[in-house]
Amino acid sequence: MKDNRTDGMSINGTVVHASGTSSYYRYASTSGLKAPALVRKSGNLAEERKLQLRPCVYKGSAMIACGPYYSIHA
């Protein structure tokens, strides 16, 4: 995730199970980082697992907006 603006907002991304369960695999945020900020999370995920990525924009602890869930795979 990349946040180029010094506007007090942050970008958060959550990777969740495509089945809709509440547990998630990865979470990343640019919160608290000075722009421009680039955040990467890595690690091993189970192969062939259907996952979804959802980006959200926050200002402080308040969620401003979220994008749709994007289908991804490991």
C-alpha contacts under 8 A as a table, 3 or more apart, distances in Angstrom:
res1	aa1	res2	aa2	distance
1	M	11	I	7.08
1	M	12	N	7.75
1	M	13	G	7.44
1	M	28	A	7.71
1	M	29	S	7.61
1	M	30	T	7.56
1	M	38	L	5.65
1	M	39	V	5.23
1	M	40	R	6.52
2	K	11	I	7.48
2	K	30	T	7.51
2	K	36	P	7.27
2	K	37	A	5.66
2	K	38	L	4.44
2	K	39	V	6.45
3	D	10	S	6.92
3	D	11	I	6.53
3	D	30	T	6.81
3	D	35	A	6.16
3	D	36	P	5.59
3	D	37	A	5.21
3	D	38	L	6.54
4	N	35	A	5.36
4	N	36	P	4.21
4	N	37	A	6.42
5	R	35	A	5.77
5	R	36	P	6.43
6	T	9	M	7.56
6	T	34	K	7.31
6	T	35	A	5.47
6	T	36	P	7.53
8	G	59	K	6.15
8	G	60	G	7.37
9	M	31	S	7.49
9	M	57	V	6.73
9	M	58	Y	5.46
9	M	59	K	4.43
9	M	60	G	6.85
10	S	29	S	6.88
10	S	30	T	5.28
10	S	31	S	4.97
10	S	32	G	7.96
10	S	57	V	5.73
10	S	58	Y	5.19
10	S	59	K	6.35
10	S	60	G	7.77
11	I	29	S	5.68
11	I	30	T	5.53
11	I	31	S	7.05
11	I	55	P	6.93
11	I	56	C	5.84
11	I	57	V	4.82
11	I	58	Y	6.42
12	N	27	Y	7.36
12	N	28	A	5.69
12	N	29	S	4.26
12	N	30	T	6.59
12	N	31	S	7.76
12	N	55	P	5.71
12	N	56	C	5.15
12	N	57	V	6.27
12	N	58	Y	7.36
13	G	27	Y	5.72
13	G	28	A	5.33
13	G	29	S	6.40
13	G	53	L	6.73
13	G	54	R	5.61
13	G	55	P	4.44
13	G	56	C	6.25
14	T	24	Y	7.09
14	T	25	Y	7.76
14	T	26	R	5.85
14	T	27	Y	4.57
14	T	28	A	6.68
14	T	53	L	5.65
14	T	54	R	5.43
14	T	55	P	6.67
15	V	24	Y	5.77
15	V	25	Y	5.60
15	V	26	R	5.14
15	V	27	Y	6.43
15	V	51	L	6.58
15	V	52	Q	5.50
15	V	53	L	4.48
15	V	54	R	6.61
16	V	20	G	7.54
16	V	21	T	7.62
16	V	22	S	7.38
16	V	23	S	6.44
16	V	24	Y	4.21
16	V	25	Y	5.86
16	V	26	R	7.43
16	V	51	L	5.64
16	V	52	Q	5.32
16	V	53	L	6.51
17	H	20	G	5.87
17	H	21	T	6.07
17	H	22	S	7.69
17	H	23	S	6.98
17	H	24	Y	6.32
17	H	25	Y	7.63
17	H	49	R	7.98
17	H	50	K	6.49
17	H	51	L	4.71
17	H	52	Q	6.25
18	A	21	T	7.62
18	A	50	K	5.36
18	A	51	L	4.56
18	A	52	Q	5.41
18	A	71	S	7.55
19	S	50	K	7.82
24	Y	27	Y	7.67
25	Y	45	L	7.88
26	R	41	K	7.24
27	Y	41	K	7.73
28	A	39	V	6.77
28	A	40	R	7.17
28	A	41	K	6.64
29	S	39	V	6.85
30	T	33	L	5.58
30	T	37	A	6.32
30	T	38	L	7.18
30	T	39	V	6.41
31	S	60	G	7.85
33	L	37	A	6.19
34	K	37	A	6.11
45	L	49	R	7.92
45	L	74	A	5.97
46	A	49	R	5.95
46	A	74	A	6.57
47	E	73	H	7.87
47	E	74	A	5.30
48	E	73	H	6.47
48	E	74	A	5.92
49	R	73	H	6.02
49	R	74	A	6.09
50	K	71	S	7.43
50	K	72	I	6.61
50	K	73	H	5.27
50	K	74	A	7.45
51	L	71	S	6.10
51	L	72	I	5.25
51	L	73	H	5.51
51	L	74	A	7.63
52	Q	69	Y	5.70
52	Q	70	Y	5.25
52	Q	71	S	4.61
52	Q	72	I	5.39
52	Q	73	H	7.77
53	L	69	Y	5.46
53	L	70	Y	5.09
53	L	71	S	6.59
53	L	72	I	6.75
54	R	66	C	7.10
54	R	67	G	6.17
54	R	68	P	6.09
54	R	69	Y	4.70
54	R	70	Y	6.36
55	P	66	C	5.78
55	P	67	G	5.50
55	P	68	P	7.54
55	P	69	Y	7.77
56	C	63	M	7.20
56	C	64	I	7.55
56	C	65	A	5.72
56	C	66	C	3.98
56	C	67	G	6.14
57	V	63	M	6.15
57	V	64	I	5.53
57	V	65	A	5.40
57	V	66	C	6.18
58	Y	61	S	6.40
58	Y	62	A	5.55
58	Y	63	M	4.43
58	Y	64	I	5.25
58	Y	65	A	7.27
59	K	62	A	5.39
59	K	63	M	6.50
59	K	64	I	6.64
63	M	66	C	7.78
